[in-house]
Amino acid sequence: MSMSLYIILALEQIPSATDINSAAEKLSVPLEISVTDNLSSQSGFLPMKVSGSESGVEVYVYDASKLKDEIPPNSEVNFSTSIAFQFRWGGEMKEMIAAFYTAKVLMLTYNGVAFDSESGIYVSAEQISQGADAMSQMQE
């Protein structure tokens, strides 16, 4: 069974891997995306390092208007002018941690909104941050 977490950003341009890595460093998030390509065509596994260990997660980037019929409306989101990152993982804890840390960076840096498809609810940056930290401690 795979799970998905959506991060919706009110941006016209998709942040690059370099931008996300820089933001992670500023926020002291132990994350480094291993590619330097533009993420606008990202579709599939995205390699990264989490706390120095090889990891990664499936990442899909697209126009958020495609989500209008898939997730409930939110007053903070204009789906027609936003971009979406979808993180997908199976049962691998390292992939879930990679997804949550990347989501944390995106949310805190770009004021993103997160939707957890498993629970069917929007979650705050604080909840994402706490989840990432708790999972990372369990992994140690």
C-alpha positions in Angstrom: 0.0 0.0 0.0 1.4 3.4 -0.9 0.7 6.7 0.9 0.7 10.2 -0.5 1.3 13.6 0.9 0.6 16.7 -1.2 2.2 20.1 -0.7 0.6 22.9 -2.5 2.6 26.1 -3.0 1.2 29.4 -4.3 4.2 29.9 -6.6 4.6 30.5 -10.3 8.0 28.9 -10.5 8.9 25.5 -9.1 11.8 25.7 -6.6 15.0 24.0 -7.8 16.8 21.3 -6.0 19.5 23.8 -5.1 16.9 26.2 -3.7 15.4 23.4 -1.5 18.9 22.2 -0.4 19.8 25.8 0.6 16.5 26.2 2.5 17.1 22.9 4.3 20.5 24.0 5.4 19.1 27.3 6.7 16.4 25.5 8.6 18.9 22.8 9.9 16.9 20.1 8.3 19.2 17.1 7.5 18.2 16.8 3.9 20.1 17.1 0.6 18.5 16.4 -2.8 21.1 14.5 -4.8 20.2 16.0 -8.2 20.6 19.5 -9.4 18.2 19.4 -12.2 15.1 21.6 -12.5 12.3 19.8 -10.7 9.6 21.0 -13.0 9.6 17.6 -14.9 10.1 15.5 -11.8 8.2 12.3 -12.0 9.3 9.3 -10.0 12.0 8.5 -7.5 14.1 11.5 -6.4 17.3 10.5 -4.7 18.4 12.4 -1.6 20.4 12.1 1.6 18.7 12.2 5.0 21.0 12.7 7.9 23.9 11.7 5.6 22.3 8.3 4.6 21.2 7.5 1.1 17.4 7.8 0.7 14.8 9.3 -1.5 11.1 9.2 -2.3 8.8 9.2 -5.3 8.1 12.9 -6.2 5.7 14.2 -8.8 5.4 17.9 -9.5 2.5 19.4 -11.4 -0.1 22.2 -11.7 -2.3 22.1 -8.6 -5.4 22.6 -10.7 -5.2 18.9 -11.4 -6.0 18.3 -7.7 -9.3 20.3 -7.6 -11.4 17.1 -7.8 -9.1 14.9 -5.7 -8.8 16.8 -2.5 -11.2 19.0 -0.5 -11.2 22.8 -1.0 -9.1 24.9 1.4 -9.5 28.7 1.8 -5.7 29.1 1.8 -5.3 27.5 -1.6 -6.1 28.8 -5.1 -5.7 25.6 -7.1 -5.7 27.4 -10.4 -2.5 29.4 -9.7 -0.5 27.0 -7.5 1.9 24.1 -8.0 1.8 20.8 -6.2 4.4 18.3 -5.0 3.1 14.8 -4.4 5.3 12.5 -2.3 4.5 8.8 -2.5 6.1 6.0 -0.5 5.3 2.4 0.5 6.3 0.8 3.8 9.9 2.1 3.8 10.5 4.4 6.8 13.5 6.1 5.1 11.3 7.2 2.3 8.6 8.5 4.6 11.2 10.5 6.5 12.6 11.9 3.2 9.0 12.9 2.2 8.3 14.6 5.5 11.6 16.5 5.7 11.2 17.8 2.1 7.6 18.8 2.9 8.8 20.6 6.0 11.3 22.6 4.0 8.7 23.5 1.3 6.1 24.4 3.8 8.3 26.6 6.0 10.1 28.3 3.1 7.3 28.8 0.7 4.2 28.9 3.0 2.9 25.6 1.6 -0.2 23.8 2.5 -0.1 20.0 3.1 -2.8 17.4 2.6 -2.4 13.9 3.9 -4.3 11.6 1.6 -4.2 8.7 4.1 -6.1 10.6 6.8 -8.0 12.8 4.4 -7.1 16.1 6.2 -4.9 19.1 5.8 -2.0 19.1 8.2 0.1 22.0 9.6 3.8 22.7 9.1 4.2 22.0 12.8 2.5 18.6 12.5 4.8 17.7 9.5 7.8 18.9 11.4 6.9 16.9 14.5 6.3 13.8 12.4 9.6 14.1 10.6 11.5 14.5 13.8 9.7 11.6 15.6 10.2 9.2 12.6 13.9 10.2 12.3 14.5 9.5 16.0 12.8 6.1 15.7 15.0 5.3 12.7 18.2 5.9 14.7 
